[in-house]
Amino acid sequence: MQIQIEQAENEDVETVAAILQEAANWLIENNQKLWQLDQLAADQIREQVENGMFWLAKADGEAAGCVRFQLADEEYWGDVPHADSAFVHRLAVKRKFAGKGIAQKLLDWAKIKAAAEGREFLRLDCINRETLRRVYENYGFAFHSLKERKPYTVARYQFKL
């Protein structure tokens, strides 16, 4: 399977929303709710896609996953210097492609993109759930801190590039 990472275009809004909603629904079905479904609707993410923040992983040409990549994040990381950091959010993979390395490819791509942008760290946050934290720790991300974000606490991680 050949995997390519491409910037989502305006016409990809529905595709990105569908990937995010599928992942969110699967998490809900497995008692691991993460995202609010109404925040993942096409009309809620359209501006982010149009501003070039979302990237798609395509497996043999089919959209398989997505990630939001940004160079600033005041909401979750307002207490760290942004000049040395890039941030990822909303990493999601279609169930059809689960366990096939799509998430890893997206994170590998984000590391390369962050380094190309002259950044020293790739940072992310996740719900403070042990299994999810282990995923990022096993991938080499170092724990940074916990941050209270109503209605839950997030664990913040960084990868030194």
Order of alpha helices (4+ residues) and beta strands (2+ residues): beta-alpha-alpha-beta-beta-alpha-beta-alpha-beta-alpha-beta-beta
